[in-house]
Amino acid sequence: MENNKYLQDLSEIRNMMNRSSRFISLSGLSGVFAGCYAIIGALLAKSILSGREAVSNYEAISPINIDEIISRQLTLIAIAVLLLAIGTAIFLTTRKAKKNDQKIWDHTSKRLVINFFAPLAAGGIFCLVLLQYGLVGLLAPSMLIFYGLALIHGSKYTFADLKSLGYANVILGLIATQFVDYGIYFWAIGFGLFHIIYGIWMHNKYDRKSAE
């Protein structure tokens, strides 16, 4: 009996330490939704790019104007996917934090946000530079690589499982550098399929367990 009580006390102490050093209210379902948004966005982008050749047949529209129109459309899709993913993540994570009696904004979550967005911001600036020099083919690989690095960096302050998703995206991004014509497919796999698989895994491993 005393041994059981001792083990239970150790378990409670470990849980308290995890709560104080790691943000454990990330929702697995938010990953699933983010993946679905990314796949829908990739399908829309693919449809736009496929229609480029048909649109270019009109003499009234120059190739430069076509590229500008397509770039704006793709940018709007990317922004919409990003906003939907972030909005869903905030909503589901806030709801889970309330269930776990955990503050959504404390020193742990602040460290998570800072460590996650630092590599992501650097990647965003780097992607703008690629656009500046017309290196569009490297955009998708760069997004995957920097996003993966952001996940690896941020995983120190939340679930360690996030690191696996980060490494998977970095590796996928490096592979994508050798197949620049298929960047949109790699983008859909990394931001779409990987997120869905990861979200389902996290939901079954943590969300259901906490709900029981």
C-alpha positions as CSV (number, residue, x, y, z in Angstrom):
1,M,0.0,0.0,0.0
2,E,2.8,2.4,0.9
3,N,4.6,1.7,-2.4
4,N,1.4,2.4,-4.3
5,K,1.0,5.7,-2.5
6,Y,4.6,6.5,-3.2
7,L,4.2,5.8,-6.9
8,Q,1.0,7.9,-7.0
9,D,2.7,10.8,-5.4
10,L,5.6,10.6,-7.9
11,S,3.1,10.5,-10.7
12,E,1.3,13.6,-9.4
13,I,4.6,15.5,-9.0
14,R,5.6,14.6,-12.5
15,N,2.3,15.8,-13.9
16,M,2.7,19.1,-12.0
17,M,6.2,19.5,-13.4
18,N,4.9,18.8,-17.0
19,R,2.2,21.4,-16.5
20,S,4.6,24.0,-15.3
21,S,7.2,23.4,-18.1
22,R,5.1,22.3,-21.0
23,F,2.0,23.6,-22.7
24,I,-0.2,20.5,-22.8
25,S,-3.5,21.9,-24.1
26,L,-2.7,21.7,-27.8
27,S,-5.7,20.0,-29.5
28,G,-5.0,17.1,-31.8
29,L,-8.2,17.9,-33.7
30,S,-6.8,21.2,-34.7
31,G,-4.1,19.4,-36.6
32,V,-6.8,17.4,-38.4
33,F,-8.7,20.5,-39.4
34,A,-5.4,22.3,-40.4
35,G,-4.6,19.3,-42.7
36,C,-8.0,19.4,-44.3
37,Y,-7.8,23.1,-44.9
38,A,-4.3,22.7,-46.5
39,I,-5.5,19.9,-48.8
40,I,-8.5,22.0,-49.9
41,G,-6.2,24.9,-50.5
42,A,-3.8,22.8,-52.5
43,L,-6.7,21.5,-54.7
44,L,-7.9,25.1,-55.3
45,A,-4.3,26.2,-56.2
46,K,-3.9,23.2,-58.5
47,S,-7.1,24.2,-60.3
48,I,-5.9,27.7,-60.7
49,L,-2.5,26.6,-62.1
50,S,-4.2,24.1,-64.4
51,G,-6.4,26.9,-65.8
52,R,-3.4,29.2,-66.5
53,E,-2.7,27.7,-69.9
54,A,-6.3,28.1,-71.0
55,V,-6.4,31.7,-69.8
56,S,-3.2,32.6,-71.6
57,N,-4.8,31.9,-75.0
58,Y,-6.7,35.2,-74.7
59,E,-4.7,37.8,-76.5
60,A,-6.1,40.6,-74.3
61,I,-4.2,39.3,-71.3
62,S,-0.5,39.3,-71.3
63,P,1.5,36.5,-69.6
64,I,2.8,39.0,-67.1
65,N,-0.7,40.0,-66.1
66,I,-1.7,36.3,-65.9
67,D,1.1,35.6,-63.5
68,E,0.2,38.6,-61.3
69,I,-3.4,37.5,-61.1
70,I,-2.5,33.9,-60.3
71,S,0.0,35.0,-57.7
72,R,-2.6,37.1,-56.0
73,Q,-5.1,34.2,-56.0
74,L,-2.6,31.8,-54.6
75,T,-1.6,34.3,-51.9
76,L,-5.2,34.7,-50.9
77,I,-5.7,31.0,-50.7
78,A,-2.5,30.7,-48.5
79,I,-3.7,33.4,-46.2
80,A,-7.2,31.9,-45.9
81,V,-5.7,28.5,-45.1
82,L,-3.4,30.1,-42.5
83,L,-6.2,32.1,-40.8
84,L,-8.6,29.1,-40.7
85,A,-5.9,26.8,-39.3
86,I,-4.8,29.4,-36.6
87,G,-8.4,30.3,-35.8
88,T,-9.4,26.6,-35.4
89,A,-6.3,25.9,-33.3
90,I,-7.0,28.8,-30.9
91,F,-10.7,27.8,-30.5
92,L,-10.0,24.1,-29.9
93,T,-6.9,24.7,-27.7
94,T,-8.8,27.3,-25.6
95,R,-11.6,24.8,-25.1
96,K,-9.2,22.1,-24.1
97,A,-7.3,24.4,-21.7
98,K,-10.6,25.3,-19.9
99,K,-11.4,21.6,-19.4
100,N,-7.9,21.0,-18.0
101,D,-8.1,24.1,-15.8
102,Q,-5.0,25.4,-17.5
103,K,-4.4,29.0,-18.4
104,I,-4.2,29.6,-22.2
105,W,-1.7,32.4,-21.9
106,D,1.0,32.0,-19.3
107,H,4.8,31.9,-19.3
108,T,4.8,28.4,-20.8
109,S,2.6,29.2,-23.7
110,K,4.5,32.5,-24.3
111,R,7.8,30.5,-24.6
112,L,6.1,28.1,-27.0
113,V,4.8,30.9,-29.2
114,I,8.2,32.7,-29.3
115,N,10.2,29.6,-30.0
116,F,7.7,28.5,-32.7
117,F,7.3,31.7,-34.5
118,A,11.0,32.8,-34.5
119,P,12.0,30.2,-37.2
120,L,8.7,30.6,-38.9
121,A,9.2,34.4,-39.3
122,A,12.7,33.8,-40.7
123,G,11.2,31.4,-43.1
124,G,8.5,33.8,-44.2
125,I,11.1,36.5,-44.9
126,F,13.2,34.0,-46.8
127,C,10.2,33.0,-48.9
128,L,9.6,36.7,-49.8
129,V,13.2,36.9,-51.0
130,L,12.6,33.9,-53.2
131,L,9.6,35.6,-54.7
132,Q,11.7,38.7,-55.2
133,Y,14.2,36.8,-57.4
134,G,11.5,34.7,-59.1
135,L,12.5,31.4,-57.5
136,V,9.0,30.2,-57.2
137,G,9.9,26.5,-57.4
138,L,11.7,26.7,-54.1
139,L,8.8,28.2,-52.2
140,A,7.1,25.0,-51.2
141,P,10.3,23.2,-50.1
142,S,11.4,26.3,-48.1
143,M,8.0,26.5,-46.4
144,L,8.2,22.8,-45.4
145,I,11.7,23.1,-44.1
146,F,11.2,26.2,-42.0
147,Y,7.9,25.0,-40.7
148,G,9.5,21.8,-39.7
149,L,12.3,23.7,-37.9
150,A,9.7,25.7,-36.1
151,L,7.9,22.6,-34.9
152,I,11.2,21.1,-33.7
153,H,12.1,24.3,-31.9
154,G,8.7,24.7,-30.3
155,S,8.3,21.0,-29.2
156,K,10.5,21.7,-26.2
157,Y,7.6,23.6,-24.6
158,T,4.8,21.2,-25.5
159,F,4.3,17.6,-26.5
160,A,7.5,15.9,-27.6
161,D,5.5,14.2,-30.4
162,L,5.5,17.5,-32.3
163,K,9.2,17.0,-33.0
164,S,8.5,13.9,-35.1
165,L,6.1,16.0,-37.3
166,G,8.9,18.6,-37.6
167,Y,11.5,16.2,-38.7
168,A,9.1,14.7,-41.2
169,N,8.4,18.1,-42.8
170,V,12.1,19.0,-42.9
171,I,13.0,15.8,-44.7
172,L,10.0,16.2,-47.1
173,G,11.1,19.7,-47.8
174,L,14.7,18.7,-48.6
175,I,13.3,16.0,-51.0
176,A,11.0,18.5,-52.6
177,T,14.1,20.7,-53.5
178,Q,14.8,18.0,-56.2
179,F,11.3,18.0,-57.6
180,V,10.5,21.7,-57.9
181,D,7.8,21.1,-60.5
182,Y,5.8,19.1,-58.0
183,G,6.0,21.5,-55.1
184,I,2.2,21.8,-54.7
185,Y,2.0,18.0,-54.1
186,F,4.7,18.0,-51.5
187,W,3.0,21.0,-49.9
188,A,-0.2,19.1,-49.7
189,I,1.5,16.1,-48.2
190,G,3.4,18.0,-45.6
191,F,0.8,20.5,-44.5
192,G,-2.2,18.3,-45.3
193,L,-1.6,14.6,-45.0
194,F,1.0,14.8,-42.2
195,H,-1.1,17.1,-40.2
196,I,-4.1,14.8,-40.4
197,I,-2.1,11.7,-39.4
198,Y,-0.5,13.7,-36.6
199,G,-3.8,15.1,-35.4
200,I,-5.5,11.8,-35.2
201,W,-2.5,10.3,-33.4
202,M,-2.5,13.1,-30.8
203,H,-6.2,13.0,-30.4
204,N,-6.2,9.3,-29.6
205,K,-3.1,9.5,-27.4
206,Y,-3.9,12.6,-25.3
207,D,-7.3,14.1,-26.0
208,R,-9.3,11.0,-25.4
209,K,-7.2,10.0,-22.4
210,S,-7.8,13.4,-20.7
211,A,-11.5,13.2,-21.5
212,E,-11.9,9.9,-19.6
